[in-house]
């Protein structure tokens, strides 16, 4: 397992590189009858071979077909895996499968759906008031709110108590957010019934006023549903870097709506769980799942929300992030803070895959990482070829094929952020600033791959936020 965890980065980037090389060969296939490649000079020393003709239509069709075949194959396999898990009655390996849960709860009234909200907080005095206000203003307010104050040295606990909510202060916790939640859940879960939901919500997040009402409605209508996650949007403010992140989150939300809520990751910003699901995870730690027996959250991972998603899917749990459950979360204010956040996310996702290995529940995530790896290679190759072209020609040459490709890409960028407003559309239309942002994220991805492959120790970095004063409803 440790060997796989160390090698997962190399496996992903190597396989992605192989796929990129195959597609490169497909689109660069020079057939007889085409113009011979020209010879250009780079910096007066190096020579560059380039083809002034676009690839032939059959070549383009082959390349597109290859990509579509891969995407369709992943979608078909994902659907088959999901359907098998839903219909399973195997209580040993899939204790949370919908068919099994429905059979066990049929004909029994477990009472109305209630909500207990846990808000893990470490020195969040700047944001905790707004978070609690959004909870108290819900159209369906929670029955209980507990701020999990973890090693706070500021006024976070005092502010929470002044607003009339409970405060649970961790004791000798050395495991960050996951450790604090585990301590609190060991006290909360024993008193929870089948319909007494537990929601975990970040201290720098504001809920849409109808969020909890939508959660209760979903959980009431579907007894097999084990978790409902939030669809998150970035808060206003923080300048250009904030707009980059809002555009990214808007595109992610669009993807989830198209998938009808079939979520990749249960976001840590706000997710509601059935107690049955959390108990099953704690029971299977050290058996089917990695981690310490009895813990709900794995304290050794960097991204507990990604890991708990894999845990629930491994146990057959049904999870969604519907479009009517929206939250506004803070965006990173600086490039340094963004680098730390995304490196933790990326490194955590890779380490989780290394822990779980290749199994049906992780198939989609392996394919997703391969897609990201291929995207990194494609973007770097695109930018490199543009640079070589500019330094090889005496004057700028417009190639109709690549101009058309660029226009299609620009249109896609604008359409996918349309819901974000005119600022989002304007930024997308300029194209190159977003390409720079994508390049930044790709460098973070490569850093995570390299660090994991060489066994470099990862660190959990807490970013202290400041309120922007511009929170909006999603």
C-alpha positions in Angstrom: 0.0 0.0 0.0 2.8 2.4 0.9 4.5 1.6 -2.4 1.3 2.4 -4.3 0.9 5.6 -2.4 4.4 6.7 -3.3 4.0 5.6 -7.0 0.5 7.0 -7.6 1.8 10.3 -8.9 4.2 8.6 -11.3 1.5 6.2 -12.5 -1.0 9.1 -13.2 1.4 11.4 -14.9 3.0 8.5 -16.9 -0.3 7.2 -18.1 -1.4 10.7 -19.0 1.8 11.3 -20.9 1.2 8.1 -22.9 -2.3 9.2 -23.8 -1.0 12.6 -24.8 1.7 11.0 -27.0 -0.9 8.8 -28.7 -3.2 11.8 -29.5 -0.1 13.8 -30.6 0.8 11.0 -33.1 -2.8 11.0 -34.3 -3.1 14.7 -35.1 0.5 15.0 -36.4 0.3 12.1 -38.9 1.7 13.4 -42.2 0.3 11.6 -45.2 1.6 11.6 -48.7 0.4 14.5 -50.8 0.6 17.0 -48.0 3.0 19.9 -48.0 6.4 19.2 -46.6 7.1 20.7 -43.2 9.0 24.0 -43.3 12.2 24.7 -41.5 12.2 27.8 -39.2 15.0 29.3 -37.1 14.6 29.8 -33.4 16.8 32.5 -31.8 19.1 32.1 -34.9 20.5 28.8 -33.5 17.9 26.1 -33.2 15.8 24.8 -36.0 12.1 24.0 -35.7 10.1 21.8 -38.1 6.5 22.9 -38.4 3.6 22.0 -40.7 1.6 24.9 -42.2 -1.3 22.7 -43.0 -4.1 21.6 -40.7 -4.4 17.9 -40.0 -6.6 16.0 -42.4 -10.2 15.5 -41.6 -9.8 11.7 -41.1 -6.9 12.4 -38.7 -9.0 14.9 -36.7 -11.9 12.4 -36.6 -9.6 9.7 -35.3 -8.2 11.9 -32.6 -11.7 13.1 -31.5 -13.0 9.6 -31.6 -10.2 8.4 -29.4 -10.9 11.0 -26.8 -14.7 10.4 -26.9 -14.2 6.7 -26.7 -12.2 7.2 -23.5 -14.8 9.6 -22.0 -17.7 7.3 -22.9 -15.9 4.2 -21.5 -15.4 6.0 -18.2 -19.0 7.1 -18.1 -20.3 3.6 -18.9 -18.1 1.9 -16.3 -19.0 4.5 -13.7 -22.7 3.9 -14.3 -22.3 0.1 -14.1 -20.4 0.4 -10.8 -23.0 2.8 -9.3 -25.9 0.6 -10.3 -24.3 -2.5 -8.9 -23.7 -0.7 -5.6 -27.3 0.5 -5.5 -28.7 -3.0 -6.0 -26.4 -4.8 -3.7 -27.6 -6.7 -0.6 -24.1 -7.4 0.7 -24.1 -6.1 4.2 -20.4 -7.0 4.8 -18.8 -5.0 2.0 -21.6 -2.5 1.1 -23.6 -1.8 4.3 -24.9 1.5 3.0 -26.2 0.3 -0.3 -29.6 1.9 -1.1 -31.4 -1.5 -1.5 -30.2 -2.7 1.9 -31.0 0.6 3.6 -34.5 0.7 2.1 -35.2 -2.9 3.2 -34.0 -2.2 6.8 -36.1 1.0 7.2 -39.2 -0.1 5.3 -42.4 0.3 7.4 -40.7 2.0 10.3 -41.3 5.7 11.2 -38.2 7.1 12.7 -39.6 10.5 13.6 -39.3 13.9 11.7 -35.9 14.9 10.3 -33.9 17.0 12.7 -30.6 18.8 12.2 -27.6 19.2 14.4 -24.9 21.4 12.8 -21.2 21.1 13.8 -19.1 24.1 12.9 -15.4 23.3 13.3 -13.4 26.5 14.0 -9.8 27.4 14.7 -9.3 31.1 15.3 -12.2 32.2 13.2 -13.4 35.2 15.1 -13.5 37.3 11.9 -15.9 34.9 10.1 -17.8 33.0 12.8 -20.5 35.6 13.4 -21.5 35.7 9.7 -21.6 31.9 9.5 -23.8 31.6 12.6 -26.1 34.4 11.4 -26.7 32.5 8.2 -27.6 29.4 10.2 -30.0 31.2 12.5 -31.7 32.9 9.5 -32.5 29.6 7.8 -36.1 29.1 6.7 -35.8 25.7 8.4 -33.5 26.5 11.4 -31.4 23.7 12.9 -32.5 22.1 16.2 -28.9 22.4 17.5 -25.8 24.3 16.6 -22.4 23.3 18.1 -19.2 25.3 17.4 -16.3 22.9 17.6 -13.6 25.3 18.9 -10.2 23.6 18.2 -7.3 25.1 20.1 -8.6 28.6 19.7 -6.5 31.5 21.0 -8.9 34.2 19.9 -12.5 35.2 20.8 -14.2 32.5 18.6 -15.7 30.6 21.6 -16.9 33.8 23.3 -18.6 35.1 20.1 -20.3 31.8 19.6 -21.6 31.7 23.1 -22.8 35.3 22.9 -25.0 34.2 19.9 -26.7 31.5 22.0 -25.1 28.4 20.4 -23.3 25.5 22.1 -19.5 25.4 22.1 -17.5 22.2 22.3 -13.8 22.9 23.1 -11.4 20.1 22.0 -9.0 18.6 24.5 -5.4 18.0 23.6 -6.3 17.7 19.9 -3.3 17.3 17.6 -5.2 16.3 14.5 -6.6 19.6 13.3 -10.2 19.7 11.9 -10.6 15.9 11.6 -9.5 15.3 15.2 -11.8 18.0 16.6 -14.8 16.6 14.7 -14.0 13.1 15.9 -14.0 14.2 19.6 -17.3 16.0 19.2 -19.0 13.2 17.2 -18.1 10.6 19.8 -20.4 12.6 22.1 -23.1 13.6 19.6 -23.6 10.4 17.6 -24.8 8.0 20.4 -27.9 10.1 20.9 -28.8 10.4 17.2 -31.7 8.5 15.6 -32.2 7.4 12.0 -33.5 10.8 10.9 -31.4 13.0 13.2 -29.1 14.5 10.7 -25.6 15.8 11.4 -24.3 18.6 9.3 -20.6 19.7 9.2 -20.1 23.2 8.0 -17.0 25.3 7.7 -16.7 28.4 9.8 -16.0 30.7 6.8 -19.2 29.8 4.9 -22.7 31.3 4.6 -25.7 29.2 3.7 -28.3 30.1 1.2 -31.5 30.8 3.3 -33.2 27.7 1.9 -30.3 25.3 2.3 -31.4 23.4 5.3 -35.0 23.2 4.1 -33.8 21.6 0.9 -31.7 19.2 2.9 -34.6 18.1 5.0 -36.8 17.7 2.0 -34.3 15.6 0.2 -33.7 13.4 3.2 -37.4 13.0 3.9 -38.2 12.0 0.4 -35.3 9.4 0.0 -34.5 7.1 2.9 -31.6 5.7 1.0 -29.8 9.0 0.8 -26.8 9.1 3.1 -25.4 12.6 2.6 -26.3 15.9 0.9 -23.5 18.3 0.1 -23.6 21.9 -0.8 -23.0 23.5 -4.2 -20.5 26.3 -3.4 -19.9 29.7 -4.9 -17.2 32.2 -4.1 -17.9 35.3 -2.2 -17.5 38.7 -3.8 -14.3 40.7 -3.4 -10.6 39.9 -3.2 -9.9 41.5 -6.6 -8.8 39.6 -9.7 -7.7 36.5 -7.8 -11.1 36.3 -6.3 -12.7 36.5 -9.7 -10.5 33.7 -11.0 -11.8 31.4 -8.1 -15.4 32.5 -8.6 -15.2 31.5 -12.3 -13.7 28.2 -11.3 -16.5 27.5 -8.8 -19.2 28.6 -11.3 -17.9 26.0 -13.8 -17.8 23.3 -11.2 -21.4 24.1 -10.2 -22.4 23.9 -13.8 -20.8 20.5 -14.1 -22.7 19.2 -11.1 -26.0 20.5 -12.4 -25.4 18.7 -15.7 -24.7 15.5 -13.6 -28.0 16.1 -11.7 -26.2 16.4 -8.4 -24.0 13.2 -8.7 -21.1 14.7 -6.8 -17.4 14.1 -7.1 -16.6 15.3 -3.6 -18.8 16.2 -0.6 -17.6 19.7 0.0 -16.4 20.5 3.5 -18.2 23.9 3.2 -21.5 22.2 4.2 -22.6 18.6 4.1 -25.4 16.8 6.0 -25.0 13.1 6.9 -27.3 10.5 8.3 -26.0 9.1 11.6 -26.2 5.6 10.0 -23.6 6.7 7.5 -21.1 8.1 10.0 -21.5 5.1 12.3 -20.8 2.7 9.4 -17.7 4.7 8.5 -16.4 4.6 12.1 -17.1 0.9 12.3 -15.3 0.0 9.1 -12.1 2.0 9.8 -9.2 -0.5 9.9 -11.3 -3.0 8.0 -12.7 -2.0 4.6 -11.6 1.6 5.1 -8.2 3.0 6.1 -7.9 4.9 9.4 -8.2 4.3 13.1 -11.1 2.1 14.2 -13.9 4.1 15.8 -13.0 7.4 14.1 -15.4 9.0 11.7 -12.7 11.1 10.0 -9.3 9.8 9.1 -6.9 12.1 11.0 -3.9 11.2 8.8 -5.3 12.8 5.6 -5.0 16.4 4.3 -8.4 16.6 2.8 -11.0 15.0 5.1 -14.0 15.9 2.9 -12.5 14.0 -0.1 -11.7 11.0 2.1 -15.1 10.8 3.7 -16.6 10.9 0.2 -14.5 7.9 -0.9 -15.4 6.2 2.4 -19.2 6.5 1.8 -18.9 5.5 -1.8 -16.8 2.5 -0.9 -19.6 1.4 1.6 -22.2 1.9 -1.2 -23.7 5.1 0.2 -25.8 7.3 -2.0 -24.7 11.0 -2.0 -25.7 14.1 -3.9 -25.1 17.8 -4.2 -28.3 19.2 -5.5 -28.6 22.7 -7.2 -31.0 23.9 -4.5 -28.4 23.5 -1.7 -26.0 26.4 -2.3 -23.4 28.1 -0.1 -21.1 31.1 -0.4 -17.6 30.3 0.7 -14.6 32.5 1.1 -12.0 32.8 -1.6 -8.2 32.9 -1.0 -7.1 36.6 -0.8 -3.5 36.1 -2.1 -1.6 33.8 -4.5 0.5 32.5 -1.5 -2.7 31.4 0.3 -4.2 30.0 -2.9 -1.0 28.0 -3.5 -1.2 26.5 0.0 -4.9 25.7 -0.3 -4.7 24.0 -3.7 -1.5 22.1 -2.9 -3.2 20.7 0.1 -6.3 19.8 -1.9 -4.2 18.2 -4.7 -1.8 16.4 -2.5 -4.7 15.2 -0.3 -6.6 13.8 -3.3 -3.6 11.9 -4.5 -2.8 10.5 -1.1 -6.4 9.3 -0.7 -6.2 7.4 -3.9 -3.0 5.8 -2.7 -4.7 4.8 0.5 -7.7 3.3 -1.2 -5.9 1.8 -4.2 -7.8 0.7 -7.3 -11.4 -0.4 -6.4 -14.8 0.2 -7.9 -15.5 3.3 -5.8 -12.2 4.9 -6.9 -12.3 4.2 -10.6 -13.8 7.5 -11.5 -11.2 9.4 -9.4 -8.3 7.6 -11.1 -9.8 8.5 -14.5 -10.3 12.1 -13.3 -6.7 12.4 -12.2 -5.5 11.0 -15.6 -7.7 13.6 -17.3 -6.1 16.4 -15.2 -2.7 15.1 -16.0 -3.4 15.1 -19.7 -4.8 18.6 -19.4 -1.6 19.8 -17.8 0.5 18.3 -20.6 -1.8 19.7 -23.2 -1.7 23.3 -21.8 2.0 23.3 -21.5 2.4 21.9 -25.0 0.0 24.5 -26.4 1.9 27.4 -24.7 5.3 26.0 -25.7 4.2 25.7 -29.4 2.9 29.3 -29.3 6.2 30.5 -28.0 8.2 28.5 -30.5 6.0 29.9 -33.4 6.5 33.5 -32.2 10.3 33.0 -32.1 10.5 31.1 -35.3 8.7 33.3 -37.8 9.7 36.7 -39.0 6.1 37.9 -38.8 3.0 36.7 -37.1 1.1 34.1 -39.2 -2.6 33.4 -38.7 -3.4 29.7 -39.2 -7.2 29.4 -39.8 -7.4 26.0 -38.1 -5.9 27.2 -34.8 -7.7 30.5 -34.9 -11.0 28.5 -35.2 -9.9 26.2 -32.4 -9.1 29.3 -30.2 -12.5 30.9 -30.9 -14.3 27.7 -29.9 -12.3 27.5 -26.7 -13.0 31.1 -25.9 -16.8 30.6 -26.5 -16.7 27.6 -24.1 -15.0 29.7 -21.5 -17.6 32.4 -21.7 -20.7 30.1 -21.8 -19.6 28.1 -18.8 -19.3 31.1 -16.5 -22.5 32.9 -17.9 -24.3 32.5 -14.5 -21.4 34.4 -12.8 -22.4 37.8 -14.3 -20.7 40.3 -16.5 -17.4 40.3 -14.7 -17.0 36.6 -15.1 -17.9 36.8 -18.8 -15.5 39.6 -19.4 -12.6 37.8 -17.7 -13.4 34.6 -19.7 -13.5 36.5 -23.0 -10.0 37.9 -22.5 -8.8 34.2 -22.4 -5.1 34.7 -21.6 -5.6 35.8 -17.9 -7.6 32.6 -17.3 -4.9 30.6 -19.1 -2.4 32.1 -16.7 -4.6 31.0 -13.8 -4.9 27.5 -15.3 -1.1 27.4 -15.7 -0.8 28.3 -12.0 -3.1 25.4 -11.0 -1.2 23.1 -13.3 2.1 24.0 -11.6 0.4 23.2 -8.2 -0.7 19.9 -9.6 2.9 19.0 -10.7 4.3 20.1 -7.3 1.8 17.7 -5.6 2.8 14.9 -8.0 6.5 15.5 -7.4 6.2 15.9 -3.6 4.2 12.7 -3.3 6.5 10.7 -5.6 9.6 11.6 -3.7 8.0 11.0 -0.4 8.1 14.6 0.8 6.2 15.2 4.0 2.9 17.1 3.5 1.7 19.9 5.9 -1.8 21.1 6.8 -1.7 24.9 6.5 -4.4 27.1 8.1 -5.2 30.3 6.3 -6.6 33.0 8.6 -9.4 34.8 6.7 -10.6 38.3 7.0 -14.2 39.3 6.2 -14.7 40.9 2.8 -18.0 42.5 3.8 -19.4 41.5 0.4 -21.2 38.2 1.0 -23.9 37.5 -1.5 -26.6 34.9 -1.9 -25.8 32.3 -4.5 
